[in-house]
Amino acid sequence: MPEKSEGWKTAVTVLQDAAPLAIPEGASAMTIQVEWEPGDPGTPPHRHSGPAFGYVVEGAVRFELEGEPERVVETGGTFWEPGGDVIHYQDGNALTHARTRFVVTMMCAPGRPMLELVGEKELAERAHLRAPRPTG
């Protein structure tokens, strides 16, 4: 019989703890890996039907949710979004000289796509909810 290890007591590092969570009834979970080439702006403005949790494996993600200032999440960093009505404006590569790769686990409401693009009309109607843009 193998020796008992005490390593489990120190093997876990909490990278992210998000609350409150609203998981759609009957949701399914999906984990994806996204790879962006240098400077790729990423997915156009969109939303997810449930919460999403991300971890940057390499590179740096330019991340922006509705109502929050744009930020850069570097290798080893995490991000999350509540899903639902919130617009996710940016998830592109913040680096112009290297690829960026991140993993996202998200909850998807039944019968809804993993990602829904937001149209120009809605973006204009909700422009007042977007955090001020960086200058300079």
Secondary structure by P-SEA (a helix, b strand, c coil): cccccccccccccccccccccccccbbbbbbbbbbbcccccccccccccbbbbbbbcccccccccccccbbbbcccbbbbbbcccccccccccccccbbbbbbbbbbbccccccbbbbcaaaaaaacccccccccc
